[in-house]
Amino acid sequence: MPDNKKSDSPIGIIIKSRLEEMERSQPWLARQVHKCTNTINGIIRGRFNPSEELLEKLSTVLSVDFSVLSEAVKRGDESSG
């Protein structure tokens, strides 16, 4: 199980879980979606919200349904609001 810190956002928990299941890293994910590692880490920590286009890429690369990621972003917005 990934080390989910209290500061991880709902989408961050999903991303970290999938990366662990896939035995992949944040830098690997960043390369797959053509973003820098800081962007991926910022999404995981809830500092940044991914665009719809980036959510689609994350969904494809991580094999997670788009709606699951989209709902996680909304939950993060509600908890930080």
LUMKOL-397626 format. One line per 4 residues: number of its first residue (from 1); their letters; for each residue x negated, y negated, z of N, C-alpha, C, O, CB. Coordinates in nm, 2 decimals. Atoms other than C-alpha are relative to their C-alpha. Glycine has a CB too. Layout:
<bapas>
NUM) a) X:Y:Z:X:Y:Z:X:Y:Z:X:Y:Z:X:Y:Z ~ ...
</bapas>
This chain:
<bapas>
1) mpdn) -0.08:0.12:0.00:0.00:0.00:0.00:-0.09:-0.12:0.00:-0.19:-0.13:0.07:0.10:0.00:0.12 ~ 0.08:0.12:0.01:-0.14:-0.34:-0.09:0.01:-0.08:0.13:0.10:-0.08:0.21:0.04:-0.09:-0.11 ~ 0.01:0.08:-0.12:-0.25:-0.58:0.18:0.08:-0.13:-0.03:0.03:-0.23:-0.07:-0.14:-0.04:0.04 ~ -0.09:0.11:0.03:0.05:-0.82:0.15:-0.01:-0.10:0.12:0.03:-0.07:0.23:0.15:0.04:-0.02
5) kksd) 0.01:0.11:-0.10:-0.03:-1.14:0.34:0.13:-0.07:0.01:0.21:-0.08:-0.08:-0.12:-0.09:-0.03 ~ -0.12:0.08:-0.02:0.25:-1.35:0.49:0.01:-0.11:-0.10:0.13:-0.15:-0.14:0.00:-0.06:0.14 ~ -0.01:0.11:0.10:0.16:-1.62:0.24:0.03:0.05:-0.14:0.04:-0.03:-0.23:-0.13:-0.07:0.00 ~ -0.04:-0.05:0.13:0.23:-1.39:-0.06:0.14:-0.03:-0.03:0.23:-0.01:0.06:-0.04:0.15:-0.01
9) spig) -0.14:0.03:0.05:0.54:-1.49:-0.26:0.07:0.13:-0.03:0.00:0.23:-0.05:0.00:-0.10:-0.12 ~ -0.07:-0.12:0.05:0.81:-1.24:-0.35:-0.05:0.06:-0.13:-0.07:0.18:-0.14:0.15:-0.03:-0.01 ~ 0.06:-0.05:0.12:0.67:-1.22:-0.70:-0.14:0.05:0.02:-0.18:0.15:-0.04:0.01:-0.10:-0.11 ~ 0.14:-0.04:-0.03:0.32:-1.19:-0.56:0.00:0.14:0.06:-0.09:0.22:0.03:-0.06:-0.10:0.10
13) iiik) -0.01:-0.14:-0.06:0.42:-0.88:-0.36:0.02:0.10:-0.11:-0.04:0.21:-0.11:0.11:0.01:0.11 ~ -0.02:-0.09:0.11:0.55:-0.72:-0.67:-0.12:0.02:-0.09:-0.16:0.13:-0.12:0.12:-0.05:-0.09 ~ 0.12:0.00:0.09:0.25:-0.81:-0.88:-0.11:0.08:0.07:-0.17:0.17:0.01:-0.06:-0.14:-0.03 ~ 0.11:-0.08:-0.07:0.00:-0.68:-0.61:0.03:0.14:0.01:-0.06:0.23:0.00:-0.02:-0.06:0.13
17) srle) -0.04:-0.14:-0.01:0.20:-0.36:-0.57:-0.03:0.07:-0.13:-0.08:0.18:-0.14:0.14:0.01:0.04 ~ 0.02:-0.06:0.13:0.20:-0.29:-0.94:-0.15:0.01:-0.04:-0.19:0.11:-0.09:0.07:-0.08:-0.11 ~ 0.14:0.00:0.03:-0.17:-0.38:-0.98:-0.07:0.12:0.08:-0.15:0.19:0.02:-0.07:-0.13:0.04 ~ 0.05:-0.11:-0.08:-0.25:-0.13:-0.70:0.04:0.13:-0.06:-0.05:0.22:-0.07:0.04:-0.01:0.15
21) emer) -0.04:-0.12:0.07:-0.04:0.14:-0.86:-0.07:0.03:-0.13:-0.10:0.15:-0.16:0.15:-0.01:-0.02 ~ 0.07:-0.01:0.13:-0.21:0.08:-1.19:-0.15:0.01:0.02:-0.23:0.03:-0.08:0.04:-0.12:-0.09 ~ 0.14:0.01:-0.03:-0.55:0.06:-1.02:-0.07:-0.10:-0.09:-0.18:-0.08:-0.15:-0.07:0.14:-0.03 ~ 0.05:0.12:0.07:-0.61:-0.28:-1.18:-0.02:-0.11:0.10:0.03:-0.11:0.21:0.09:-0.03:-0.12
25) sqpw) 0.03:0.11:-0.08:-0.73:-0.61:-1.05:0.07:-0.13:-0.05:0.12:-0.13:-0.17:-0.15:-0.03:0.01 ~ -0.05:0.13:0.05:-0.61:-0.97:-1.07:-0.08:-0.06:-0.12:-0.02:-0.11:-0.21:0.00:-0.10:0.12 ~ 0.07:0.04:0.12:-0.89:-1.06:-1.31:0.04:0.07:-0.13:0.05:0.02:-0.23:-0.15:0.01:0.02 ~ -0.05:-0.08:0.12:-0.78:-0.78:-1.54:0.13:-0.05:-0.05:0.15:-0.07:-0.17:0.01:0.15:0.04
29) larq) -0.13:0.06:0.04:-0.42:-0.91:-1.53:-0.02:-0.13:-0.07:0.05:-0.16:-0.17:0.09:-0.01:0.13 ~ 0.02:0.13:0.06:-0.54:-1.26:-1.60:-0.05:0.01:-0.15:0.00:-0.06:-0.23:-0.10:-0.08:0.08 ~ 0.04:-0.02:0.14:-0.72:-1.14:-1.91:0.11:0.05:-0.09:0.12:0.01:-0.21:-0.12:0.10:-0.01 ~ -0.11:-0.05:0.08:-0.42:-0.95:-2.03:0.10:-0.10:-0.04:0.16:-0.10:-0.15:0.07:0.11:0.07
33) vhkc) -0.10:0.10:0.03:-0.19:-1.25:-2.01:-0.06:-0.14:-0.05:0.00:-0.24:-0.06:0.09:-0.02:0.12 ~ 0.07:0.12:0.05:-0.46:-1.50:-2.13:0.01:-0.12:0.10:0.04:-0.23:0.05:0.05:-0.04:-0.13 ~ 0.00:0.11:-0.10:-0.46:-1.70:-1.80:-0.13:0.02:0.09:-0.19:0.12:0.08:0.13:0.00:0.08 ~ 0.11:-0.02:-0.09:-0.73:-1.77:-1.55:0.04:0.07:0.13:0.16:0.07:0.17:-0.07:-0.14:0.03
37) tnti) -0.03:-0.07:-0.12:-0.76:-1.57:-1.23:0.06:-0.09:0.10:0.15:-0.05:0.18:-0.13:0.06:0.06 ~ -0.06:0.09:-0.09:-0.68:-1.88:-1.03:0.15:-0.02:-0.02:0.23:-0.03:0.08:-0.07:-0.14:0.00 ~ -0.14:0.01:0.03:-0.34:-1.90:-1.20:0.07:0.12:0.05:0.18:0.10:0.12:0.02:-0.02:-0.15 ~ -0.06:-0.12:-0.05:-0.26:-1.54:-1.12:0.01:0.00:0.15:0.11:0.03:0.21:-0.07:0.12:-0.05
41) ngii) 0.01:0.01:-0.15:-0.37:-1.59:-0.76:0.10:-0.11:0.05:0.17:-0.09:0.15:-0.14:-0.03:0.05 ~ -0.10:0.10:-0.04:-0.16:-1.91:-0.74:0.14:0.05:-0.01:0.23:0.01:0.08:-0.02:-0.12:-0.09 ~ -0.14:-0.06:0.01:0.15:-1.72:-0.86:0.02:0.09:0.12:0.13:0.09:0.18:0.02:0.07:-0.13 ~ -0.02:-0.09:-0.11:0.09:-1.45:-0.60:0.02:-0.07:0.13:0.10:-0.03:0.21:-0.13:0.09:0.01
45) rgrf) -0.01:0.07:-0.13:0.05:-1.70:-0.32:0.11:-0.10:0.00:0.14:-0.16:0.10:-0.13:-0.08:0.02 ~ -0.11:0.09:0.00:0.35:-1.90:-0.43:-0.03:-0.15:-0.03:0.05:-0.24:-0.01:0.07:0.01:0.12 ~ 0.03:0.13:0.03:0.16:-2.21:-0.53:0.04:-0.05:-0.14:0.07:-0.17:-0.16:-0.16:-0.02:0.01 ~ -0.04:0.03:0.14:0.26:-2.19:-0.90:0.12:0.09:-0.03:0.13:0.21:0.02:-0.11:0.02:-0.10
49) npse) -0.11:-0.08:0.06:0.58:-2.07:-1.07:-0.04:0.03:-0.14:-0.07:-0.06:-0.22:0.14:-0.07:0.02 ~ 0.03:-0.03:0.14:0.52:-1.89:-1.39:0.11:-0.04:-0.10:0.23:-0.05:-0.06:-0.02:0.16:-0.02 ~ -0.10:0.04:0.11:0.69:-2.01:-1.71:0.07:0.13:-0.04:0.03:0.24:-0.01:-0.07:-0.07:-0.12 ~ -0.07:-0.11:0.05:0.94:-1.79:-1.87:-0.08:0.09:-0.10:-0.08:0.21:-0.10:0.13:-0.04:-0.08
53) elle) 0.09:-0.07:0.09:0.69:-1.70:-2.14:-0.10:0.08:0.08:-0.13:0.20:0.04:-0.08:-0.10:-0.09 ~ 0.10:-0.08:-0.08:0.43:-1.59:-1.87:0.07:0.11:0.07:0.02:0.22:0.08:-0.07:-0.10:0.10 ~ -0.08:-0.11:-0.06:0.70:-1.40:-1.69:0.02:0.12:-0.10:0.01:0.24:-0.06:0.14:-0.05:0.05 ~ -0.02:-0.10:0.10:0.77:-1.21:-2.01:-0.13:0.08:-0.02:-0.13:0.21:-0.03:0.04:-0.06:-0.14
57) klst) 0.13:-0.07:0.01:0.40:-1.13:-2.05:-0.03:0.09:0.12:-0.07:0.20:0.11:-0.12:-0.10:-0.02 ~ 0.02:-0.08:-0.12:0.37:-1.02:-1.69:0.09:0.12:0.01:0.04:0.23:0.04:0.02:-0.09:0.13 ~ -0.10:-0.11:0.01:0.68:-0.80:-1.73:-0.05:0.11:-0.09:-0.05:0.23:-0.05:0.13:-0.05:-0.05 ~ 0.05:-0.10:0.10:0.53:-0.63:-2.03:-0.13:0.07:0.05:-0.14:0.19:0.05:-0.03:-0.06:-0.14
61) vlsv) 0.13:-0.06:-0.04:0.18:-0.58:-1.89:0.01:0.09:0.12:-0.05:0.19:0.13:-0.10:-0.11:0.03 ~ -0.02:-0.08:-0.12:0.30:-0.46:-1.55:0.11:0.10:-0.01:0.12:0.18:0.09:0.03:-0.10:0.11 ~ -0.11:-0.09:0.02:0.59:-0.26:-1.69:0.10:-0.01:0.12:0.15:0.08:0.18:-0.05:0.15:0.00 ~ -0.10:0.04:-0.10:0.83:-0.44:-1.45:0.11:-0.07:-0.08:0.08:-0.16:-0.16:-0.06:-0.08:0.12
65) dfsv) -0.11:0.06:0.07:1.18:-0.54:-1.57:-0.01:-0.15:0.02:-0.03:-0.20:0.13:0.13:0.05:0.05 ~ 0.00:0.14:-0.01:1.19:-0.91:-1.65:0.09:-0.06:0.11:0.05:-0.15:0.18:0.04:-0.06:-0.14 ~ -0.10:0.05:-0.09:1.50:-0.96:-1.44:-0.05:0.01:0.15:-0.02:-0.07:0.23:0.13:0.07:-0.01 ~ 0.06:-0.02:-0.14:1.31:-0.82:-1.13:-0.09:-0.12:0.03:-0.09:-0.17:0.14:-0.07:0.13:0.01
69) lsea) 0.10:0.11:-0.03:1.03:-1.08:-1.17:0.07:-0.13:0.01:0.04:-0.21:0.09:-0.10:0.00:-0.12 ~ -0.07:0.13:0.00:1.27:-1.36:-1.25:0.07:-0.02:0.14:0.07:-0.13:0.19:0.10:0.00:-0.11 ~ -0.07:0.01:-0.13:1.48:-1.29:-0.93:-0.10:-0.02:0.11:-0.07:-0.10:0.20:0.08:0.13:0.02 ~ 0.10:0.02:-0.10:1.16:-1.27:-0.73:-0.05:-0.15:0.01:-0.07:-0.20:0.11:-0.12:0.09:-0.02
73) vkrg) 0.04:0.14:0.01:1.06:-1.62:-0.85:0.11:-0.09:0.07:0.08:-0.18:0.14:-0.02:-0.05:-0.15 ~ -0.11:0.08:-0.06:1.41:-1.75:-0.75:0.00:0.02:0.15:0.02:-0.08:0.22:0.13:0.05:-0.06 ~ 0.00:-0.02:-0.15:1.38:-1.59:-0.40:-0.12:-0.08:0.06:-0.10:-0.14:0.17:-0.02:0.15:0.03 ~ 0.11:0.08:-0.05:1.04:-1.76:-0.36:0.04:-0.15:0.00:0.00:-0.22:0.10:-0.12:0.02:-0.09
77) dess) -0.04:0.14:0.00:1.19:-2.10:-0.46:0.10:-0.03:0.12:0.09:-0.13:0.18:0.07:-0.03:-0.13 ~ -0.09:0.02:-0.10:1.47:-2.05:-0.21:-0.07:0.00:0.14:-0.03:-0.08:0.23:0.11:0.11:0.00 ~ 0.06:-0.01:-0.13:1.24:-1.96:0.08:-0.10:-0.12:0.02:-0.13:-0.15:0.14:-0.08:0.13:0.01 ~ 0.10:0.11:-0.02:1.00:-2.25:0.01:0.08:-0.14:0.00:0.02:-0.24:0.03:-0.10:0.00:-0.11
81) g) -0.07:0.12:0.02:1.28:-2.50:-0.05:0.05:-0.07:0.12:0.11:-0.17:0.12:0.12:0.02:-0.08
</bapas>
